[in-house]
Structure formats: C-alpha cells, structure tokens
Amino acid sequence: MHEYYFANYRLLVDDDISNSDHMKYLAGFSMAMPATHTFTLRLGDEALLDQKYAEAMLHPIVCTTDQFYIHDTQDSWTIVPLMNEKRIKRHGKYVLTCARDYSEMTFYISRQPFYSEKIKEWVMPVLHMSSAIRTACEAGMTMRNGMPLHASLVEKDGYGVVFLGPSGMGKSTQAKLWVEYQGADFIIGDRPGLRRIDGQWIGYGMPWDGKDSIMQQKQVPIRALISLEQAPENSIRRLTKQEAMNVLLNQVMMPMWDDAAMALLTPLMGQLATEIPFYHLRNLPNREATELTRETICKTQTER
C-alpha cells in the first residue's frame, strides 16, 4: 500500500492503483503528516466489475455529474461512469464502491484492450479515476470536521487567504496577483480543504486541482475569505454571517446526496462564517486590488 496525506487525513492506496499514470498526481502528497482519520482505496477483482455495475443499476441514482452517477446501494455508495458504450470502451469502465462513511473504497476497473480503427492497433483504455476518488474523499472529509472549497488559497507572511467565487470570476487571477505583487505563495488553485483543528481554521493544499494544476502539500492558518466580483473599480466590504453562509452554500463542495454528511457539514459551515472574517471584493485584476485586500485584512486583524 502507498501512503498519501492531505488535510491531516491519510489515504492508503493499493500499489496497482498508485502506479497508474492517472494517479501520479498523488505523488506530491506522500510526505507524512499527523492524520486524524484514514481512507483506504483497494483494487477489486476485475471479474466482479460487470456484477458490481449491474447491481448499481438496480438502485436509485442520488447524484449526477458530467462524469459519473452516484447510486445509493443501501449499505454503500457506488460511483459508475456516465458514458455510452463507445466511451466506456475507450476510456475504461470502472465501479467505485464506498462505505457509507467513505472510509473504505474499492475500485473495480476494466483493463481489457480495444482495437482502435484510427491507428489500427490494440490499445489500453485511458482510465480516468481521479474525479471519482476525489469525490469520495471530499465527501469523507465532510463527515470528519473538514470541507472542500471551490476556491484558491495563498499564503502570505504565515497566514492564508482564500478567494471564492463562481468559475470565471477571477479566483486564480487574484491568487497570481498576490504572488506577483504581495510575494505570496500559491498553495492551490481550485479545491483547497479547510478544517477546524484545536479551535483554529487551517487551509490545506489538496492532491487534486482544476485548470491551473497548482497543488502543494502545505497548510496555513486562515485569516480571511474573499468573495470575488469583477467590477470597474476596486472596493471591499465585510460580509455579515448570513451573507457569508450564502457564499459558502455556493462554494463548498457538498455531498447533497448524503443526509448524514450534510448534518455534520452545515453547522461546521456556520462556525466558519462566524469565526473567520469574510469580505466581498469588487475588483479589477490589478495590483491595487491586492493592496486594498491586504490592508483591509491586516487592519481587521489588528482591531481583533
């Protein structure tokens, strides 16, 4: 088993899965850190794949993404690819079964080659596993005092700043501007993890990310969360708890299919909205926006 660490969780992964080309992204998260919980990912018997797939089809779909379905299979959650038969052949067929608390996961994967008419050769399917594993681990986080965010995270002078907002609103842009003009360290560009540990909110790099592919196995205490809006001029204001919760409801990656996880996540989001300053930044992508934000954060910290 390979060991990986993220957000003070440990992920144990079968060697055969770790050595897949599409799991190389985990390699940067192999440095051990104190772990409060362990997730285990095993490789199942390929002979059982079709059986597991058929069993999942007998149970209700509780979540649909652009890549997979999640089925409630009563004693487990089961993730199957959202593909037609042609895409399943080319991109690999898999089933991921998860314990109800996501602590134990088993991957059943087809490794049968197929003949490509385009290149006139037999080729192995390209197995896209990361999105299903990420979803299971993120759901498991929400049951263990953590939450994944659709956000970017930077570190400046030992504190973390989180930029939140819908896709295209400039999260990565503001993070990069902080690197350029404030000397910040870009920890992760799309999906940081947050946890409340010993009364302190900590932000973490995670082993999966979006378009920027920036992800460091680092952690930093969070000083502020910044909701972004593009505007013709820069301005910033403090959000109320209710406004902060509205932001979180749109930017936290929530396992809406899982009532038990949501019952734990919702009050945790309320704590975050109460304990960490939230701001709304209307901004241009320029140096002045970074200076306004930094000065506001530092002033608030001094007043506290």
N, C-alpha and C positions, 0 to 999 in steps of 0.2 A: 504494500500500500504506500502511495505517496501522501505526504502531509503538506497541506497548504493552510494559510492563516489569513483571515480578513476580519476586520472589525471585532477583534478579540473572540472570534469563533475559529474552530479548527475544522477543516474539510479533509477527510480521508478518502482517497480515490484509488481504485484498483489500478495496478500498473498498466494493464492493457488500455484503459481509458486515458490515463495520463500521457501515454506515448503517442496518442493520436495527434496528427498535425493540427487538428482543430481544437485541441486543448492546450496548446503551447502557451496561451495567454496566462495560464495559471502559474507558469514557472517563476514569474516575478514575485509571487506571493508565498514563497517557500521558507522565508525566514520565520522562525518560531516566535510567537508572542503569547502572552498569557491568554488562555482560552477559557471562556465560561461555559461553552457548550460545544458539542461535536456533531457534525453532519458526516454521514458515511455514504459514499457512492460506489456501488458494486456493479460489475458486469454480469448480466444474467445469461442464461443458456439461450443461444440463438434459436435452438429448436423450439423454444416456447414462445417466440415472437408472435407468430400468427395467432396462437391461442390467446395471448395477452391482448392483442389487438382486437380480436373478436369479442372477448369479454368486455373490453372497454365500450364497444359499440352498443352493448346491451344496457348501458347505464346512461343517465342524463348528462348532457353537456352543461357545465356550470360556468364556463368561461371560454370565449373565443378571441384569439388574437389573429394577426395576419400571418402567423406561422404555425399555430397549433390549436388544438382543442384541449380543455381540461375536463375530464369526466369524474363525477363522484361515484366511485366504485365501492361505496359503503365502508369498507374497512381501510380504504386507501384513496389517494388521488392518483389519477392516471392521465398522463400527457401523451397525446398522439399527434403526429404531424398533420397539418392542414394542407393536403396536397392531393392532386389527382394521381392516377396510377403512373402516368408518364414521369411526373416529377418525383414520385416515391422511388421509381427505379433509378433515376439519375442522381438524386440527392440522398438516397438511403432511407430505408424505413426503420423507424425506431418506436419503442414504447418506453416511457419512463414512469415507473410506479413509485409512489412516495407514501411513507407512513402518514397518518393523519396530522402529526406534528412536524413532518418533513425531516425528521432526524435520520431516517433510513431511506435511501433511494436505490433503485435497481434499474439499470439501463439494459434493454433488450434491443440489439442492433443487428440489422441485416448486413452481411459482408459479402454478398454474392455479386460477382462482376456482371456487367451487362455489355452487350455489343453496341458500339457507337457507329451508326451509319455514317456519321460525319467524317470520322477519322479512320473508319474501317478497322477498328481494333477493339479488343476486350479491355474494359477499364473498370476500376473500382468506383463505387458510388462515393460522392463527396458528402460526408456525414456532418450535418450541421447540428451539433449537440449543445452549443453554449447557451442558446436562448432558453431552452427547457431547463437546464441545470440552474441558470441564473434565476429563473422564476421560482423554482422550488426553494433555493437558498434564501432568496429575498422574502418569500412567504414565511420561511422558518425564522428569519430574523424578527418578524413582527410578533412572533409568539415568545420571543426571548429578549425583550427590552431593547429592540432596535427598529430602525425604519430606513428603507432606501428612498432616496430622493431623485427626482428628475431635476438635476441642478449641477452646478460646477463649484469646486472647492479650491480655494487658495490659502496659503499660509503666509502671514506677514508678521515678523517680529514675535513669533511664538504663539500667535493666535490665528484662528481660522475664520474666514469669511465665505459664506455660502450665497451664490447667486441663483435665484429661482425664476422660472417663467416658462411659458409655452415654447415649443420648438420655434426657432427663428427669431426669438426675442432678444438674443444677444448675450446669453449666459457665457459661452466660451469666449466671445469677443471681450466682455468686461474682464474675465479672468486673464486673458492675454494682455490686456491693457494694464492690469495690475502688475503683471510680470515685467512689462516694459517700463512703466513709469513709477511703480512703487517698490520694485525689487522683490516682488512676492514669488513664491514657489507654487507652481501649478500642480496640485496633487491629483485631481481627477476632473475630467471634462464633462461627464454626463450623469453618473449614477453614484454619488458618494453615499456612504452609510452614516447614520447618526445613532449614537447610543448615549443613554444616561447612566454613567457609572460613578458610584460614590458621590452622588449629588452633582456631578459635573457633566455637561454635554460635550461629547467628543465626536469629531468628524473624522472619517476614515476614507482612504483610497480603497477601491474595490477592484477585484480581478476581472471586471467587465466594464465596457465603456461604449460610447457611441462613436460618432464620426471622427473625433479628434484622436482616439486611441491613446489618450494620456491617462495613465493609471499607475500610481505609486503606492507601495505598501507602507503608507505613513499614516500617522494620526496626529490630531491637533485639537486643543480645546476651542470650542466655537464661541466667538464673540458677538457675531451678528449674522442675520439672514436678510438678504436683499432681494425683494421682488422687483423685477425689471419691466420697464415700459419704454419703448422708443418714443422720443419727443424732439421738438425743435430746439429745446433748451434744457439745461440741467436743473433739476430740483429734487429735493429729498424730504420725506416726512416720516415720522414714526407711525406705525400702524397700531391700532387697538388689538386686543386679544381676539376679538371676533373677526377683524379683518385678517389677522394672521392665520386664524383657523381656516378661513376661506381659501387663502393661498395654499395652505398645507393640503386641504382636501383635493386640490387640483394637481399638486406636485409630488405628493407622497405616492410611491408605488404600492397600492393597497390590494391585498388579496380579497376582493369583494365577494368571491365565491365561498369564503371560509368564515362562518359566523364566529367561531372560537377565536380565530386570529384577529378579526375586526374588533371583538370585545376587549382585547388587550391593547390593540393599536390606538384606538380612539382616545382613551384617557392619556396615553403617552403623548399623543399629538397636542392635547390640551396643556400638558406640562411644558412642552417645548414652547408653545405660544405664550405661556405665562412667564417663563423663566429666562428666555433669551430675547433680546431686542430684535424686532422685525422692522424693516423700513421698506418704503416704496420709492424706488429711484426712477424718475423720468429722466431720460438721458440721451445724449449724443455719444457716439463712440470716440471719445477723446480723453485727453489727459485730465481736463478739468473735472470730468465725471468721477475719475478715480480719486482726485484730491478732495472733492466735496464729500464723497462717501467716507474716505479715511478720516477726515477731520470730524465728521459727524459721529462716527463710531468712537473715536478717541475721546471726544467731548462727553458723550454719554457714559463711557466707562469711567471717566474722572468724576462725573456727577454721582455715579452709583457708589 
